[in-house]
């Protein structure tokens, strides 16, 4: 095939940091992945929606969207003279659709989507500021089986796409807060220490409750072992209820997919801007950054009352690094003078054809130069010798 250089050729410097051109075959690879995931989710009854790239600021950043306001680009609409925002995440837009245009649709509402997002800044693990998202949401259900369905469906779709050694890391952003509230502890300094996974700072900030929070910090690991450690702790009632939910979630996942590698980090909350309750992150061994994340949240588009919801968002930039590219389709060169009918018949057979636009002195050389693997000779496709 034609060799398209993916490294910078000087023109890359014209693009802002964190933005890049999609070249062949990477652009085709991304399109194939989108098609794969949308098809996988559609087969499970998820209907596709397509919210706009840009919305008025007051709707884009209302409700659930307020949590990503600091990552949102703003611009002035020259028509209405109102401020608009470029979406930094698609989930808040799906929440708005569910509560407005789809408010009368039967619940639970299953929706899927794919599109590009733009963020103000990248991170160390994800320097890209523009990247693709594909995801699925269940809106209107509090059932733990909804959480399990989204996790298992997303993981199975990634595995079938070719993601190697997938792991699912489950977290609960509110668990530490609920423990602090139940024990009447001011959580600020303790919460920061837990975020840093700093055992000494956790012990100092927790005071007399240092043994409890130290065990909480050390509990992270394989799901069943972590749950056993957490069940042995003397937790306040509200935290105990959330632990029961975690236990039920792991059991529901194991029922559908006993082979999954499940871990739990009971104090992790970074990156879960609007989720509450059980959350999850997908990783693959040897792949930089998370492949996706999601969890339970309150579906609100600035319209009250909201609804319970759970969803997963997969990141195409990470998935492109995790999933092997398909072999490019074989291209058949049609020498100058090949009839339109012959070309159409060959494409009907499954060939990707490249037609000569003018008479060539050496058709085989032209075919090789244009990345073709075969050439049409005497009415038949023949493999190139060179």
N, C-alpha and C positions, 0 to 999 in steps of 0.2 A: 504494500500500500504506500501511498505518498507519505513521506516523512515530514510531518509538521512539527517544527521545533517548538517545544513548550517553554524553553528558557527565555529570559528577557533578551530582546534584540534591540533595546534602546527605546522602543516605543512604549514599553511598560512604564517608563518613568513619567509618561504623560497621565497615567491613571493615579487617582488618590490612593493613599496607603490603605491596604485591606480590600482593594477591589482588583479584579483580574479579568482577562478575557478567557472565555471558554473555547478552546481549540479542539479540532478533531484529534484523536477519537474521544477525548474526555467529555465533550459536550454530548456526544451520542451516548456515552456511558451513563451520564446523568439522566438523560431522557429515558433510557431503558429502565433505570432504577425507579424513576417516578411511575412509569407505566406498571412496573412489577408491584409496587406497594399499593397503588390505587386499585389495581385488579384484586390483590389479596384482600384488601379491606372491603371492597365492593362485594366480594363473594361471601362475606360475613354479614351482609345486610346494611353496610354503611353507604349513605347517599352522599355524592360529592357536592360541595359548595365552592364558590369562587368569589370571595370578597375582594374589593378593590385594593390596589397597591397603596393608594392615598385616600385619606378620609379627613373630614373636618376634625380639628383637634379636640373639640368638646365631646365628640362621640368616640373617637379612636382611643382617647385616654380616660374615658369614664369607666367606673366600676373596675373590673378585672384589669383593664388596660392601664390603670394608674400606676401599677407596679413596675411598668417598663417605660415610664415617662422620661427617665433620665437617659434612656438609650434611643430616644426617638428624634429623628431629624424633623425640623419644622420648616415650613415655607409658606409664603403668602399666595393665596389664590388670586390671580389677576382679574378673574371674572367677578367673584363675590366680595373680594377684599377681606376675606376671612382667613384666619390661620388654619393651615392644614398640617398633617403629620404623615410621614412615610412609615408604614408599619414596621415595627421591630420584632413583632411576633404575631402569628396568625390566630392563635387560640382566643385572644380577647375579641377578635372580629367574629369568630364563630359563636362566641357567647352572645354578642350583640344580635346576630342573626337569629339565634335560637329564641331570644326573648322578644324579638320584634317581628320580623318577617315570617318566622316559623313558630310563633307563639301558640298557634292552634294545631300544630302537628302533634300526632299521638306520641306520648312518652312511654318508655324511654326513647329519646331521639338519638339516632346514630348517624354521625356526619363524618366525612373524610374530606381532605383538602390537600393541595400542593401549591407552592408558590415561592417567590423570592422575598426575603426580608432584608432590611438595611438597618444597621446599628451605628450609633455615634462612635463607638470605639470597640476594638477587639479585645481579646484577653491573651494571656500568655499561651494557653492551650489552643485557643481559637483566634488567631490574628485576623482572620477574614471578617470583614464588616458586612459584606453582602454574601449571602449563601441561601441555598434552597431548604425549605422545610416541607415535609410531608407528614401528615398525622391523622389521628382519628379521635373522636370525642363521643362519649355517652352522656347525655344530658337528661336529667330528671329521674335518676335512680340513686339511692343510697346503698344499694346492695353491694356486699363485698365481692359478689360474683361479677359485678360490672368492672371493678378494679382488676380482678383476675383475668377477665376476658380481654381487656385492653393490653395487659402485660403479655399474656400468652400469644395473642394474635400478632402483636408487634414483633415479639421475639421469633415466632415461627416464620414470619415473613422475612426477617433479616437472615435467619439461618438458611431458608430456601433460596435466598438471593446469593448465598455464598459467604456470609460473615463467619469467620472462624472463631471457635472458642468463645462464644458469647457468654457474658455473665450479666445477671440482673442484681443491682445493688439497691436494696430497699431502705428508705429513711423515714423519719417522722419529725418534721421541723418543729412541731408543737409539743413534743413529748417533754423536753427539758423545761419549757415554759410552764407546762401543767404541773410538773413536779415542784418547781419553784413556787407557784401559786399555792399549791397544797401545803407546802412547808413554810409559807410566809417568808420567802427569801427574795431579796432584791436581785433580779437576774442579770443586770447590765454587765458587771465585770465578769461574772461567772459565764455568761453567754459568750463573751469574747474569748475567754480562755477555752471553752469547749470548741468554738470555731477553729481555734489554732491547734487543737488537740494537744494542749500544753498541760500535762499531768500535774506538774508542780503548781502552776497558776490556778488550775481547777481546785486543787486541795486548799490553797490559800483563800480563794474567793468563797468556797463553800463552807468554811468554818467547821462547825460541829457536824455538818452533813457531808464532810469531805469523803468518808468511806463510801457513801451511797453514790456520789457523783464520780468518784474514781472508778468504781465498779461499772457504772454506766458507760464511762469512756472506754474501758477495757473490753466491754461486751461485744464490740464490733467484730464481725467475722461470719462464718457460715451460719445460715439462718437458724437451723435447729439448735445449735449450740448457743447462739445469742439469745434466742427466746428462752431457753432453759435458765440462763443467767439472769435475765430480766424478771422471769417469774419468781425467782428466789429473793428478789429485792422487796423491801417494805415500801411500796409506792402509794401515794395518795389515790383516792377513789377515781378521780378523773383520769389520771395517768394509767391506772389499772384498766379502765375501760378501753383506752386507746391500745394498750398492750393486747387486750383480747381481740381487738380488730386486726392487729398485726398477725396474731396467731391464726385467726380465721383466714386471712389473706394468704398466708403461706400454705395453709392446708388446701385452699381452693386452687392455688397454682400447682401444688404437688399432685392434686387429683387429675388435672388436665395435662400436665407436663412434668412428670416426676424426674425427667432427665436434666432439667435446667439447673445451672449453677447459680444458687441463690445466696446472697449475703445480706446482712443487715448492719447498718450503722445508725444506732438510735439517736445520735446527737447531730448528724449532718443536716444542714439547712441551706448552705450556700448554693445559689443558682435557682432555688425554688422561690421565685418572686411572688407568686400569687397562690401557691398551693398551700393547703392545710390538710392534716391527716396524713395517711400513708402516701409516700412519693417513691419514685424509682428512677434509676439511671441505668442505661445500657452501655456496657463496655465490651471491647474485644481485645484479646491479648495482642500486644505489639502494635496497636493502632493508637495514634495520638488523639487525645480528646474523647469526650463521650460521643456515642453514636446517637443518643437521643435521651430524652427524659420526660417525665410527666408525673401525674398523680391526681389526687382528689383536690377539688377546689370548689368555691362557691361561684356559680355561673352568674355574673352580673355585668351588664353592659351599661350601667348607670340607670337601669330600669329596675325598680323594685316592685314586688319581691323577686329575688333571684331564685336559682334552682341548684340542687346538688349536681355535681358533674365530675367526671373523671376522663382524662385523656392522655395521649402520648404524642410527642412531637419528635420526629426523627430528623437528623441533620445530614443533609446530602453531602456536604463537604467532607465530613468524617466517613460516611459510608463509601464515598468514592475511593478513599484510601483502604477501606476494609474489604471491598468486594472485587474479586478479579474481573478484569475486562473480558467481555466476550470476544471471540475471534471475529474480526471484521468480515462482513459478507464478501464473497468472491465477486469481483467485478469483471464483466465481459466487455471487451472492446469491440465496437461495431465500426468497421472500416468505412471510409467515405463511400457513399452510394448504397449502403444498406437501406432497404425499404422501411418505411414507417410500419407496415404490417408485420415484417419480420421482427423488428425491434419490440413491438407490442406483444407478439407471441412469445418471445424469449422472456420478457418481464413477467408474463403470465405463468411461465414455467418456474419462476422464482429467481431469475438472474437480476442482478443490478447491472445496468448497462451504461456504458460511456460511449457516446457517439462522436465520431470524427466530425469536425465542423468544416473542414476543407480537405482537399486531396492531399495525401501524405506520400512521401517517397519511400518510407520504410514504416509500414503499419505496425510491425512487431516492436520496433523501437519506440514508436509513439505510445503503444499500449503499455509497455513497461514503464515509460516515463510518467504516465498518468496513473500508475498504481494498479493496473489491471492484472489479474492472474490468468485470464483466458482471452482468446481472440476468436472472432467468428471467421471460419474458413470453409468455403464450399458448403455453406448452409449449416455447419455444425460448430459447436464450441470446442476449441482445442486449447490445451494448456500451453502457456508460453514456455519456450525452451530456455529463455535467458532470465 
